[in-house]
Amino acid sequence: MGRPRGTTGRLYFGRDDAEHDMADGLLREGFLPTAAYEAVLSGRKTLVIGRKGAGKSAICMRLTTDGEHAGDTVLLTPDDAAGDEIRRFELQGLTGRSSKSLIWRYVFAVHTARHVIAHATERHGRRHPASVRALRKFLRANGEESEAQLYDRLASGTRGLQTSLSLEAFGVKAALDMSGSSEGTRASVQLEVLEGGVARALKELDCADAHGPLLVLVDQLEQVWSNAPDSKDMVMGLLLAGKHVSGAYGRAVRCVLFLRADIYDVLEFTEGDKYRGDEVRIEWTPEHLRELALTRASVSLGRRLTPEELWQQLFPLSVAGVPTADYLFSRSLARPRDAIQFLNLCRDKAVERGHTRSISPDDVTGATRQFSEWKLQDLAREYLVNFPFLSRIFAIFQNTGYVVMKAALRSRFDEHREALHARFPEYSDTLTVDGVIDVLFAVNFLGVRRGSEVVYTGEAHVSVQPHETEFHIHPCFRPALNALSSTELHPYVPRQRDVFITGDQHVAGLAVRGSQVGATMGFPVGRDFVMVESLVDSCERIRRQLGRANLPSQTAFEISVQVGHVADDASQLLARMQQGEVRDAVSHVVAATNYLNTLATQLVENGMDRGTGVRSVVNRIQDETRALGRMLGGGHYG
């Protein structure tokens, strides 16, 4: 393979996933330490929560890198076989989550015991304390001495906890005599004996004070998640076991769990408040993403770039009139994976087009739609387990404006309700207008207007309130849905002014016959001037009303643009008439008035007249078109 051509050929922002990014990407040199990472490294936080692609695994992989953490690390990532083993594990006399917490505790104890033995050999010489020798004897007696996959460790623990472990290494000569006790009680007592033996060895070696703790890292639970009750018990059991570790082993061992937010947030357990102090949620700002992009671009090119070099030389200064960094990061969800994919896609477009020195605005816009399509598909896949109906809900927003009023959404949803309930009967309670809004807000597809701002779920954890009625599709998904304007408006098309009206025209409910209209068909020339001037004045009054209305700025702008086109077209007609040209003024006013009526109707149909200032604009348009209609019907003018 040849060397990449030019600067853009060498520019690279890394791999999509942390595992490959650590192996052959930029995670080693291009990792950006965040507040979440520092909190975990320092030991202040042990429960890392974030959406898919937010950087949980990057933190996890970074902690396993030599020199990052002062102690040793153990990384556990369950696969399907391991997940099945945990989900099936049960003990008579215990709840599902309590049973599963014991199997997790067993795994942690065995890994800690293996670490203690290796550590004692490496750091404390050949003569091991009695407590360490006891651990070695236990591992040998229970088949845990050799290296094994997580599944094998779980299978061994399942057999031991459901029957009996060999505990002779700790002075228990035979299986504990607990006749009449439940499986759960026997397993709990056996596990306490094992954990006590591990704790004694850690204390004798003075591990807590001599060096950093052993970090037991558990990641990628989403690979074995199914949203079924036993899956929830598996994760809640893990949380219980992780919390138990600090009590059992003190400062010598710390368990750090990495969980997707959509998994953690659906768990329901009374002990949830006990974990608040352990939680750290990964949140990214546009500023952090800019810094990440700059760091990775610098590593890929082998020199430290300045922000100006990246955002004004390698990337264009602006795209569609917006500074490039703002353009990119406002059109992606605030997480590193999305940013990396979008940046790499822009670079790929430039390379495909032979742009070897820099990325052009066309390269960025060319990448935008493809990236949007990726992300819409990825969002449906991300929540496939919890919300399998998402892809069908997205279709409701195809080819619409990106400002969505609740009334309009209710109307659209009602058309699909029966089919959705038939396809997903188990989600019928969720598949209501309010339920769908809550889901779409939770997954960051919709934002809600609050005051003068549109808030997405990544920026505020307050759910949608009953009085809130205006929602916005996230900019990331608009190109894929062809929802590029704020509201669904037909554009005004200027008339061909040399075509004279024939037949009947209908304006604001008033029939006007072709034989009645036109400067050459009986109207005084002065009246034509008055009608066109009145049309221009009507447009100006509508635009002033827009300025006073409490509207989303982009919606007001788009309406104003179309009304402005009507006014400009009429002004040009008036100028030609003033130069002596004979024009069909009445048919022009008829067409313009019909367009304004259609505009008002569209705003009402889109639900824009409810809960926003559009109602006053609709009323103004209707007032003006009625006045123009009366004029066209032969009213008197002074």
C-alpha positions, 0 to 999 in steps of 0.5 A, spaced: 500 500 500 502 506 498 504 512 502 497 517 503 498 522 498 498 530 501 496 532 507 489 530 507 491 523 505 495 523 512 490 526 516 486 521 520 482 522 527 482 515 529 478 508 529 470 508 531 471 503 537 476 503 543 479 496 542 481 497 535 483 505 536 488 502 542 491 497 537 492 501 531 489 507 532 490 514 536 487 512 543 494 511 546 497 518 543 491 522 542 487 520 548 484 526 551 483 526 559 476 528 561 473 530 568 470 523 567 477 519 566 480 523 572 474 522 577 475 514 575 483 514 575 483 518 582 478 513 585 472 518 586 468 514 581 467 507 580 460 507 576 461 510 569 455 511 565 454 514 558 451 513 551 454 509 546 460 512 543 461 517 549 468 514 550 466 509 556 471 503 553 476 509 551 477 510 558 477 503 560 482 501 555 486 507 557 486 505 564 489 498 562 495 502 559 502 501 562 503 507 567 496 510 567 494 507 573 499 505 579 496 498 580 494 492 576 488 491 572 483 486 570 478 487 564 472 483 564 468 483 558 462 478 557 461 475 551 454 471 549 456 465 553 458 468 559 452 472 559 447 466 558 451 463 564 450 469 568 442 470 566 441 462 568 444 462 574 439 462 580 439 460 587 433 457 591 432 462 597 435 468 593 432 473 588 434 473 581 439 480 583 441 477 589 443 470 586 447 474 580 451 478 585 454 472 588 456 469 582 459 476 580 462 476 587 465 469 586 469 472 579 471 478 583 474 474 588 478 469 584 481 474 579 483 478 586 486 471 589 490 470 582 492 477 582 495 476 589 499 470 588 502 473 582 503 480 586 506 476 592 511 472 587 513 479 584 514 484 589 514 480 596 520 474 594 519 467 594 516 465 601 509 467 601 505 468 607 500 463 609 494 466 607 497 467 600 499 459 600 492 458 602 489 462 596 493 458 591 491 451 595 484 454 594 485 455 586 488 449 585 482 445 589 477 448 585 480 448 578 481 456 578 489 456 578 490 456 570 488 462 565 481 461 563 475 465 559 470 469 563 465 463 561 469 458 564 470 462 571 463 463 571 461 455 570 466 453 575 463 458 580 456 456 578 457 449 580 461 451 586 456 455 589 450 451 587 453 445 590 459 446 594 466 449 594 472 446 596 474 450 602 479 446 606 485 451 604 481 456 609 481 450 615 474 448 613 475 440 612 469 438 609 463 441 606 459 446 610 454 443 615 448 447 613 443 441 613 436 444 612 439 451 609 437 454 602 442 454 596 442 461 597 444 461 604 450 456 603 452 459 597 453 466 601 457 463 607 461 459 602 463 466 599 464 469 605 469 464 607 473 465 600 472 473 601 475 472 608 481 468 605 482 474 600 482 479 604 487 476 609 492 475 604 491 483 602 492 485 609 498 481 610 501 483 604 499 491 606 497 492 599 492 497 600 498 502 603 504 499 599 501 501 592 495 502 587 489 498 588 487 492 583 482 495 578 477 490 576 474 493 570 467 490 567 465 493 560 461 492 554 455 489 558 451 491 552 453 485 548 449 481 553 443 485 554 436 483 552 432 488 556 429 481 559 428 481 567 434 476 568 438 481 564 436 486 569 438 482 574 444 480 571 446 488 571 443 489 578 447 483 581 453 486 578 452 493 581 451 490 588 457 486 587 461 492 585 459 495 591 460 489 596 468 489 593 470 496 597 467 493 603 470 486 603 477 488 600 478 495 603 482 500 599 486 494 596 481 493 590 476 497 586 471 495 581 469 500 576 463 498 572 462 501 565 454 501 563 450 504 557 446 510 559 440 506 556 441 500 560 442 503 567 436 508 566 431 502 565 433 499 572 429 499 577 431 498 584 430 501 591 438 501 592 439 506 587 440 512 591 446 508 594 450 509 587 449 516 586 456 518 589 459 513 585 456 515 578 459 519 573 456 521 567 460 522 560 458 528 557 461 532 552 461 539 549 463 542 543 469 545 546 471 538 548 470 535 541 474 541 538 480 539 543 479 532 541 479 533 534 485 538 534 489 533 538 488 527 534 489 531 527 496 533 531 498 526 532 496 523 525 500 529 522 506 528 527 506 535 529 502 540 534 497 544 530 494 550 532 486 551 532 487 556 526 491 551 522 486 545 523 479 550 522 482 555 517 487 551 513 486 544 513 478 545 513 475 550 510 473 557 514 466 556 514 461 551 511 454 554 508 455 561 512 457 557 519 464 556 522 466 549 520 467 546 527 460 549 529 457 546 523 460 539 524 459 539 531 452 542 531 450 536 526 452 530 530 451 528 537 455 530 542 460 524 543 467 522 540 465 516 536 460 521 532 465 526 531 471 522 529 466 518 524 464 525 521 471 528 521 474 522 517 468 522 512 470 529 510 477 527 509 475 521 505 471 525 501 476 530 500 481 524 498 476 521 493 476 528 489 483 529 489 484 534 494 490 533 497 492 539 501 485 541 504 478 539 505 473 544 501 466 546 503 463 541 498 467 535 501 464 537 508 457 538 505 458 532 501 459 528 507 453 531 511 448 527 508 451 520 508 453 521 515 446 523 517 443 517 514 449 513 518 446 516 524 439 515 523 440 508 522 445 507 528 440 510 532 435 505 531 440 500 532 443 503 538 436 502 541 433 496 538 433 492 544 429 497 548 425 501 543 424 496 537 419 500 533 424 507 532 425 506 525 418 506 523 417 512 528 422 516 524 418 515 517 413 519 520 418 525 520 420 524 513 419 530 508 417 535 513 419 541 517 424 540 522 420 544 527 414 539 529 408 541 533 405 536 538 398 537 534 401 536 528 405 530 530 398 527 533 395 528 527 401 524 523 401 519 529 394 517 528 395 515 521 400 510 524 397 508 530 393 502 528 399 499 524 404 500 530 400 497 535 399 491 531 406 490 529 409 491 537 403 490 541 407 489 547 409 496 547 402 499 546 402 503 552 408 506 550 406 507 543 402 514 544 403 521 542 406 523 549 410 516 549 413 517 543 415 524 544 418 522 551 422 516 547 424 521 542 427 526 547 430 521 551 434 518 545 436 525 543 432 525 536 427 531 538 429 537 542 424 541 546 423 549 546 424 552 552 424 559 552 428 562 547 432 555 546 431 548 544 434 543 549 436 536 547 436 531 552 444 531 552 443 538 555 438 537 560 435 531 564 428 534 565 423 530 561 418 533 557 413 537 560 405 536 559 405 544 557 411 543 552 408 543 545 414 545 540 419 540 538 425 540 533 428 534 530 436 534 532 440 537 526 444 530 526 438 527 523 435 532 518 438 531 512 437 523 512 429 525 513 429 531 508 427 535 513 431 541 512 427 547 513 423 549 519 416 548 517 413 545 511 412 551 506 411 551 499 416 556 495 413 562 492 414 561 484 414 568 481 409 569 475 410 569 468 408 576 467 406 576 460 401 571 460 394 573 461 389 570 465 383 566 462 377 562 465 375 563 473 380 564 479 378 563 486 380 568 491 379 568 498 372 564 497 370 570 492 369 567 484 373 572 479 371 571 472 377 572 467 372 577 463 372 581 469 380 582 470 386 585 467 388 592 465 385 591 458 379 588 460 375 594 463 379 596 469 381 603 470 389 603 469 389 606 476 386 600 480 391 596 477 396 600 480 392 600 487 392 593 487 399 591 486 401 597 491 396 594 496 399 587 495 406 590 497 403 593 503 400 587 505 406 583 505 410 588 509 404 588 514 405 580 514 413 581 515 412 586 521 407 581 524 412 576 524 417 580 527 412 581 533 410 574 534 414 569 538 416 564 533 423 560 532 428 565 529 429 560 523 421 559 522 420 566 522 426 567 517 423 562 512 416 565 512 419 572 511 423 569 506 417 567 502 413 573 503 419 577 501 419 573 495 411 575 494 413 583 495 419 583 491 415 580 485 410 585 486 414 591 486 418 589 480 411 588 476 409 595 479 416 598 476 414 595 469 407 598 470 410 605 471 415 604 465 408 604 461 408 596 460 401 593 460 401 587 465 396 583 467 396 586 474 389 582 477 391 575 475 398 577 478 394 579 485 390 573 484 396 568 484 399 571 490 393 572 494 392 564 493 399 563 495 398 567 501 392 563 503 396 556 502 401 559 506 396 560 512 393 553 511 400 550 511 402 553 518 395 551 521 396 544 518 403 543 521 400 545 528 404 551 528 398 555 530 398 552 537 403 554 542 407 559 538 406 566 536 404 563 529 397 564 530 397 572 530 401 571 523 396 566 520 390 571 523 394 577 519 395 573 513 388 571 513 386 579 514 390 581 508 388 576 503 380 577 505 382 585 504 385 583 497 379 579 495 374 584 496 379 589 492 379 584 487 371 583 487 370 591 485 371 594 492 371 602 492 377 606 493 378 613 495 
